[in-house]
Amino acid sequence: MESDKTVELRILGMHCAACAGRLEAALKGISGVEEAVVNFATATASIRMTRNQMRVEELVLAVSKAGFSAQLKDAASLKGSESLGIKDADLAFRRLVLAAGGFIPLAVFSMWAHMGGFGGMMPKSFSLWVQAAVAGGVVFVAGAGILRSALGSIFRRAPDMDTLVGSGAVLAWGASMAESIAGRAGHFGSYFEAAAGIITFALLGRWLEGRARHAAGNAIQSLAELQPGTVRVERDGMIVEMPLEQVVPGMIVSVASGERIPVDGAVVSGQSSVDQSWVTGESVPVVRTVGDAVVGGTVNGAGAIRVRVEAAGRSAFLRQVVDIVEKAQASKAPIQRTADALSGHFCTAVLLISLATFLLWMLYGPERDALWVAIWRGLTVLVVACPCALGLATPAAVLVGSGTAARRGILFRSAEALELLSRATVMVLDKTGTITAGRLQVAEWWERKSFERRVLSWVAAAEQSSAHPLGAAVIRAAKEAGLQVSQPVEFVESIPGLGIRAKVESVQLLVGNRALMEKERVFLPNSEVSADPSGQRIWVAVDGVFAGWFRVEDQLRAETFEVVQGLHQRGLRTILLSGDQRAIAERIAREAGIEEVHAEVLPDGKRGVVEELQKRGEFVVMVGDGINDAPALVQADLGVAMGGGTAVARQSADVTLVRDDLRALPEAFDLSRRTLRIIRQNLAFAMGYNLLALPLAAGVTGTLGWVPGPMLASAAMALSSVSVVLNALRLRGWTGRRAR
């Protein structure tokens, strides 16, 4: 079986949602393409195809045949990708300047002439030909790109925004020419500025929209700026500069004071404070010395350090964050499907409505000038419609929302995750490492006085070779007590599920649960056993004789209670799901303010708990951090992984809290809800605008008062698409305070 691969392309030349829909349909129709998603807001295409069945060049050619151009996205470097919308905006601006240079004098001249301002200064016929020439320059020169695109879409029988604008401008200019030649210029012939205005306002809207899309998508650019373009690398005893793209793991990088650390790696010499705010959200720099890990994009403080490269390029953490954000921005939210379905047939419908408007005005319009009134009303319908607003409503909000989330250390892997989180009814929370700090501490320690605190020292020495968190807690406790932990250890034997056996300073140690003591026939005093009904103690025997016990516990995160209460205030149920002992889980739940607890649950059992909740109709969000949480994260309607958790958990989740701060959880929920609200507002405006504008342009209310002409219709069309992007940009100012 052939494996699949995904190709990411940047698309140039799309001007509306219909363009994206047409290109998506064209790509899906290619043999070997399994799936294609084209996003108008991000100007990208994601194509999943069967490996070896086609080359990227074939995809680029197919894009070209559909009327657009494409280039492969730079996968390795953040600097290689151009900011969203800026290229189209710059091109539109140059054309806008040219169009405005003709339109503004033409509009002033025309209005002045209407008011009789020129009197007999020039013959009326000469004035009309001057207007025709200037308007023709705007339409056919400044608007050449629109006309070429419109012509291509007509040949492909796939009308789009350019079809409406281009045909409207040409027909307006042609109708005015016909009136001038027919000698009826007194009524409509002097409105050549309408033809020029259609093109000018379309270009103005395209420029404003491009700038707005650039602002909406600059989260990627701001992340790119965190990574320097060149790196100082040690080579043959010298420091040489080289492009970041050429750096490979194993190299030693020199980072001076105040510079950004360019790669992920470990400090091999030097000490400094590092600003990790973009990764962890910590406002206070943290000290990094030899052996400590550093992340690319963070800022080195006062000291110079040398870093051994462990990850660079595609494998670097910053690059992975950018990949996740880009994929989320390029994906489609479920709510977008309705808008896409409408946008795909919108332009064809507008053409038919325009034709129907023309025919109805011809049949039922005023006897005088029926033809010209019908043409004017049909043209107004043609240029007032705006499929762009409908097509941008959802992706623009997703673009800004996912970028805003990334800046706050919340990574949504898809637009679907960004939308669906707001539907949550139940938050299922793992215990260790999620609502607790995941760092065991010795809460109590007791040993017989005759040992003079040597038992703690011996156990700590035995645990030196253990990777178990319990051992690390004992070692910390011994060090904090000022005890020696580097004593000679002859052997350490792990007893799975029970504890360890060791020999330290010629002393035989047994450290483990009550079952281990019973197995090794160690007598435990009844008073001590009865004092431990929950079985939380770890027992210690020295040379087969009971010597003491200790108890470890995981501390609740400082922010957990506040977060749980915040989730309850938002109408969410919380459930604690843990594989730990019931007594421990219930204690943690009480401290956290969680009422429902499922304890002593194995990994597959966690998945079963989530599945049972789903059967009851709950929308379940599972929050976890460990390998044992992966089945539940996958089963849940939405999985959320803590940034400090395992790679398996992060890969299984739909949302990752990079900050490893539980307070990011209600923030993510609020941002999801706010983004969905913006999407609905945009869709309501886009649909409402078109539903109101089309009948108004057709002249349905003509007998009641004012009816717009083609030029004003073009201005309204241009501003409508910009308005939905500007509304989406309000998400950039989101501060994390609870959405009302």
N, C-alpha and C positions, 0 to 999 in steps of 0.2 A: 504493500500500500504506500502510495506516495504521500509524503508529509506536506503540510501547508506552510506557507509563509505569508507574512503581511508586508505590504509595501505602502509607505506613506509618501504622498505627493503634495506639493504646493501647487495650487491652481491659480492661474492668472486669467482675468477676463470675465469672471462671473459678475453679473450686475444685479441679480435678483434671485429669489428662492426658486423661481422657475428654471433658471440656469442650472442650479444645483440639482434639481429634480431631473432635468433632462440628462445631465452628465451622469448622474447616478444610474439612471435607466440604461444609458448607453454602455456603461461599464459592466453592469449586471448581465447584459446581453452577450458579453464576450465569453466564448468557450474557455473554460479553465478558471474563470473567476467565480469563487465560491460566495463571496460577499463583498459589497461595496457600499461605503458610507461617505457621502459628500456633504460637507458642512459649509454653508455660504458664509456664516459669520467668521469662521477661522480660515476660510479659503483653502481648505485641505480636503484630500481624498484618502481614505484608508481602504485598501483593497487586499482582501485575503484570497490567495490563488494557490493552485496546486503547483508545487515546486517542479521545476524542469519543464513545465508545460508551456510556459511563455517567459519572455524576457521583459524587463522593465521598459525597454525601448518600444515594445509593442503596446504597452499601456499608454505611454506618452503619445504614440501615434494615434491611438484611439481617442485620446483626449483632444488632440488636434483636429481630428475629423469631426468631433462634436462641436467645434467652434471655439475651443479654448487652448491655452498653452499650459504645460506642466513641467515641473522640475522635481527631481528627487530631493526629499528633505535630508539635510545633513544630520546623520545619526550620531556622530561622535562629538561634535563641537556645539556648544551653546551659542557661539558667536556666528555660526553659519546661517542661522535662520533670520529672515527679515521680519521686521515688526509687522503685526497684522494690520492690513488696510493702508499702510503708509505709501506703498508703491502705487496702488490704484488712486489714492488721494492726490499724490503729487502729479500724476498724469492728468487727472481731472482738473486740477488747479491750473495747469498750463493751458488747457483747452478752455477753461472758464474765463481766464483773462482775455483770450482771443475773442470768445463769444461776447463777453461784457463790453469789449471795446467797440463792437458793432451795435449791440442791443441798446445800450444806454443812450447814445446819441439818437438812435432811431426812435426810441420811446419818447425822448424829449421833443424831437422834431415833430413826431406824429401828434402828440398831445397839444403842442403849440399850434399846429396847423388846424386841429379840431376847434381851437378857440379863435381862429382867424388871425393869429399872430403874424403870419407871413404875408397876408394880403396879396398884393400883386407882385411880390418880390420875384417869384418864379412861376412859370406855367404849371398848372396842376398836373398835367400829363408828365412833365419833366420830374416833378416832385415824386410821383408814383414810381417812375422808373428808378429814381435814386433809391427810394425805399426798397424796391424789389431787389436791386443789386446788393445793398447792404444786408438785407435779410437773407438773401441767397448765400452770401458769404458766411454768415453765421450758421445757417442750416447745413450747407454742403461742405464747408471747410472746417469750422470749429466742431461741428457735429458729425464729421466724417466717420469717426470711430463708431458712433451710435448707429449711423446708417449702414455701415458695413455689417455690423453685428445683426441689425434688424433684417437685412437682406439675406444673410446666412440662415437666420432662424426661419425665415419664410420658405427658403429652399428646402430646409430640413423638415418643414411642416411642424415646427415646434415653437410657437410664438412665445416671446418672453417680454420683459420690461422694455428692452430696446425696440422691440417690434411696435409696442404701443406708442412710445415716445417718438421714434423715427418716423413712423407712418403718419402720426399726428402732425409733426412739424412739416413734413413734405406736403401733406394734403392741405395744411393751412396756407403754406406759401403758394401752392398751386391754385387753390381756390381764389386767393387774393389776386394772383396773376390773371386768372380767368375773368374775374370781375373787372379788373383794370382794362383788359383787352375789350371786354364787352361794353365798356363805358358805364358800368354801374358802380364805380368806385366810391360814389358818395355814401353808399350804405356800408359796404364791407371792404372795399378795395384799399382803404387807408390803414387797415389793420395788419400790415406786414409785420409789425412789431410783435404780434401774437406768435407768429411762426418762430421768430428769433427768440422770443421769451420762453417758448416751450423748451428749446435746446439749452438756453442759458440757465433756466431754473433747474432743469434736469442735471446739468453739470454742477451747479451749486449744491444740489442735494447729494450728488455722488461724492463731491469733495468733503462736505460736512460729515457725511456718513462714514467715509474712509477715515477721517480724523477721529471720529467717535469710536469706530472699531479699533483704531490704533490705541486709543486711551483705554478701551475696554480690555484689550488683550495684552497690556503692557506688564502683566504679572510675569510672563515668561521672560520679557526683556529685563525686568528688574532682577530676576533670578540669574540671568546670564551675566549681569554686571557684577555678580558676586565672585565670578571666576576670572582671574587675571589671564591675559593672553599669552604671556611668556613666563618661564620659570627658570630660576637659577639652580643649576644641577652641578653636583660635585663629580668631576671626571678627571682621572689621572692626576689627582692632587690639585686640580684647579677648579675654579668656579666658572661655568659657562652658561650662557643664556640659550634657551631653546623653546620652541613653541610648545604649549601645553599638550597638543595632540601627539607629540613625540615622546612624552614621558611614559615610562612603563614601570610596573611594580619592581621593587628592589633598588631603585635609584635613591640617592640621598639628595634631598632638596633643602636649600638654605632659605630661611625665612627671617627677614629683618624685622626690627621693631616697627609696629604700626602697619605692617603689610597684611594682606589677606593670605591665608594659608591656601595654596592652590590645589592640594590633593588630600585624599584620605590617607592616613598613615599613623605611625607611632613616633614619638619624640625619641631620638637617639642621643641627643646632648642638648644642654641648656635648660632653662626654666623660664616660664613666662605666664602671664594671665591671658586667657583667651576669651574673647566675646563670642559666645555661642548663641546669641539671642535668636538668630534666624532659624536655628535648629531646635532649640529646647524652649525658647521663650524666656530663658533666664535673663533678667536685666543686669545681674551682677556677674562680671567676668569670673571664670573659674581658673584655678592654678593648674598648669600642665607642666609635668617634669618628665624625666627619662622613664620610658615605658608606657606613658599615658597615650591614649588614642586622641587624634585630632581629626576634624572633618573639614573638607575643602569648602571654602566660602566663608569660614569664620575668620575673625580678625585677631591677629597676634598683638599682644600688648607691649609692655616695656622691654622685654628681654628677647634677644635673638635665639632662635632654636634651629636645630637640624632635624629633619623629618624623613624617615624611611617610607617610601611610597608603598602603600598596600593596595590602593585602588585609584585609578585615573581613567579619564575618558568615559566610555559607556558604563563602566562598572562603578563609577564614583557615586556617592550618595546624592550629591547635587544633581547629577545627570539623571539619576533614577527619579528624583522628585519632579524634575522638569518633564520627563517622559510621562509620569502619571498625570500631571496637570494637563499636558497637551492631549493625551488620550481622552481625558475627561471632557475637555473643551471641544474635541472633535466628535465626540459621541453624541447620540441623540436621546433626549429624555422621552419617556412614554407620552407625555402630553403633547409632544411635537408632532406625533403621527397624524392627528387631525388637521393641524395647520399644513403639514406637507401634502396631505391629500387634497386640501382646498387649493393650495398654491399651484399644484401640478396642472390643474385645469383652469386656473384663474384667468390667465391671459386670453385663452381661447374664448372663455365665456364673455370677457369684456369686448372682444372683437365682435361677437354675435350681438351683444347688447348695443354696441355702437351702431351696427348695421340696422338693428331693429329701430333704434332711435331715429336714424336718418329716414327710414321708410315711413314711420308713423308721422313724423313732422311733414314729410312730403304729402301724405294723404290727408292729414287732419290739421296741418298748420295754416297760417294766414294765407289768403289768396295771393297777396303781394309778397314777392321775394320768398316764396315757399322753398325753392331749391336752396337758396343761400342760408336761410334759417336752419333748414334741415342739415346742411353741411356743417354749419357752426355748432349745432347741438351734438351732432355725431362726433365731431372733433373733440369737443369738451369732454364727452364720455370717454373717449379714447385715451386722453392724457391725464384724467383726474384719478383713475384707478391706480392702486399701489399694492402690488403683490409683495413688494420688498418689506413693507411693514409687517405683513403676516408672516413672512419667512424669517424675519429677524427677531420676532417677538420672543421666541424660546431660546435660540442659541446665543443671543446677546446677553440674556440674563445668566445663562449657564457659564458663558465666557467670563463675566465679571464675578459671579458667585464663586466659581471654582478657584479663580485667581485670588480673591479675597481670603478664601479659606486657606489656601496654601501659605499666604503671608502670615496667617495665625497658627500655622502648624497643624492644619487639618487637611488631609489628602483624600479627596473623593476620587475613586478610580474610574468613575463614569458619570455621565449626566443623569443616568437612571438612579444611581445612588444618591446624588444630590437632591433629586426630587422625592425619592421614596422615603428618606429618613424622616421627613415631616409627617408621614402616615403612621409612625410608630405608636403602638398602644402599650407595649410591654418592653421594658429594658431588663434583660437577663444579664446579671453581672457575675463574672467569675470572682473568686476571692483572692487567692494569692497573686500578687503582682498587678491586680486590677484595682480593687478597692483597698487593698493593703499595699504596703511599700515593697513587699516581696523580699524583705531583708530580716531574717530571723534574728531575734535577740534573746539572750538568757534572762528570763523574767525572775526566776528564783533559783537559788543554789543552796543545798544543804549537804554537809558531810560531817562525819564523826570528828569530834574535837581531837581525838588521838592522832589523826593524820596531819593536823596542823596545816590545812589548806593545800597539802601536796596532791590530793586527789584531782582537783581542778587542773593543776599543772601537768599531771600525768595524762589526763584525758586530752588536754589541749595538744600535748606533744604527739599523742597517737593520732589525733585528727589532722595533723599537719599534711599528711599524704592523701587526705580525703577531699573529694570535690563536692561533698554533700553540704548544702547550706547550713545544716545543723552543726557540722564541724566548724565552719567559718564563724558561727555565732559563739561557740565555746572558746575558740582562739581569741576572738575579740574580748570576751569577758575576762579571760586570763590576763591578757595584756593590760586591760583597763585596771585590773587588780594589782598590777605590778609584778606578776609572777613570771618565772622562767618557762618558756615554751619550746626551747630548742634542746631538750634532753635527748640522750641516746635512745633510739627505738630499735629493738631487735627485729620485730616483725609486726605487721598489722594485717588482720584477716577480716574481710567483710563477710557478714552472714546475712544474705538477702532477706529482707522483710523483718529482720530481728535486731541487728546492730553490728558491733564489731568485737573482735577479740584481738588483743595486742599484748606485747611485752615491752615495758618501759622501765629502765633502771632495775632490771631483774625482777620486776613486779608484774604478775599476771593480771591483766585488766579485762573485764567484761563490761561493755557499755551498750545498753539497748533497752527494749521494752520489757514488760512483765513476762511475756512469753519466753524471752531469752533466759530470764532468770529462772523460770520454772523448768526450762529444758536443761539448764546447767545445774539444777538443784541448789540454787542459791536461796537461803532462807531470808524472807523479807518480813520484818516485824508487822504484826497485824495492825498496829496503830498507824503505821505509815501507809499500808495498803488501803485501809478504810478511809484515809484522808485524801485518796486519789480516786474517787468514783468515776471520773470521766476518762481515766487512763491516759492523762496528758504527760505524766512524768517519764523521764528517761532515768533508768536505774544504773548504778555503778557498783561493781563488785571488785574487790582487790584480793587476789589469791583465794578466790572462791567464797569470800566473806562479804556480806553487804557493807558498803562503805559510804553510800550517800545517794542523792538523786538531784536532778535539776529539771527545770521546765523551760522550754523555749516557746516563744510566741511571735507571731507576725503582727507588727503594729499597723493600725489603720492609717491610711494616708491622711495627712492633715486636712485636706480639702474634701474628704469623702462625705462627711455628714452634710456639709453645705450643698454638695452636688446632688445627693440623694433627695434632700428637701426641695431643691430646685426642680428636679425631675417630677416630683409629686405635684408641685405647684403648676407644672405644665400639663397636668392631667395624665401622667404616665405611671403605670404600675412598675414597681421594681421587685426583682426576685434574685436572691443570692443562690448561686449554683456552684457547689464545691465538692471535690473529692475528699476533703478533710473530714475528721471526726465531727459528729453532729454537735457535740458540746462546744467545740471550738467554733464551728460555723455559726451556731446560734449566738454565741457571745459576740462575734464580729458583727453579725446582723443587727443585734441590739444596739451596739455602739454606732453603727452606720445609719440606723433608723429604718432598716429594711424589715418588713413584717413577714414575708414569705421566704422560707429556706428549703432548699433541697440539698442534703448533705450526703457524704459517703457515696457519691455518684461516679462511676467509671466513665472514661471518655465517650463510649458509645451510649452510655446511659444519659449523658448530657445531651446528646443529639436527640434521644428519645423524649426528654423533657421538653425540648424546643418543639419537636414534632407534635406532641400532645397539646401544647398551647396553640399551635397553628390550627389544629383540628377544632379548637373551640372558637375559631374566628379571630384570634388575636394576630396583630401584625408585630412580629417578634424581631427585636434587635438584640443580638448577642454581643456582649463586650468581653473580650478575653485577651490573654497574652501568651499562653503556653501551647506546646504541641498537643496536649490533651484537650485543648479547646477547639482545635481545628475542625473536627466533625460537626460540632455545634455551630461554629462560625459559618460553615458551608450550608448547613441545614436551615439556618435562620433566614428570614426574609431579607435581612441585612446584617452583615457581620462588621463589627468595629474592633480593630486591634490596637492595643497600646503600643506606642513607639518603642518602648523599652523591652517589648516581648520578643519571642522567638521569630525567626524568619518565616517558619511554617505558618504561624498565626497571621503575620502580616500579609503573606501571599494568599491566605484563605479569606481575607477580609475584603469588604467593599470600601471601607473607610479606615484610614490609619491616623491615629493621633500622634503625630511626630513629636510633639512636645512632651509626651509621656506624663501628661498632667490631666487628671480626671476632669478638671474644670472645662477642658476643651469639648467634653461630651455634650453638655447642654448648649454650649456655643454652636456646635455643629448642628444640633437640632434646630436652634433658633435661625441660623443662617439658611438651612434647608427650607424652613417655613417661610422666611422672608423672600428667598429666591422664588419659591413657588407663587407667592403673592405678586411679585413683580411680573412673572410670566403671565399670570392671569390678567393683570392690568394691561399688559402689552397686547395680549390676544384680544381683550375686550375693546381696546382702543383701535387696533388694526381692523377688526371686523366691523366695529361701529363706524369708523371713518368711511370704509368702503360702502357699507350699507346706506350711509347718509349721503356720501358724495355722489354716488352713481345716479340715483334718482334726481338729485339736485342738478347735476350736470345735464341730465337728459331733458330738463325743463319741466318735470312733473309739477313743480311749484311755480312755474313761470307766470301763471295768471295771478299769483298771490304776491308777487314782488320780485326782488332781485334774483337774477340767475347768473352764475359765473360764466366767464368766457374761457377759451382755451389757455390763455396766458396765466390767469389766476389759478386755473385748474392745475397747470403744470407746477406752479409754486406750491400749492397745497400738497400735491403728490410728492414733491421733493422733501418737504418738511415733515411729512407724516412718517417716512422711514427713519428720519433722523430722530424723531421724538421718542420712538421705542428704544433706541440705543441710549439716548440721554436718560430715559427713565431707568434703564438697566444700570447705568453708571452710578445711580444712587447707592448701589450695593458697595461701591468702593469706600464710602464713608461709614460703613457698618463698623461699629466699635466693639461688638461682642456683648453689649447690654441686651437684656432680654427684650425680644420683639413684642410689641403690644398688639 
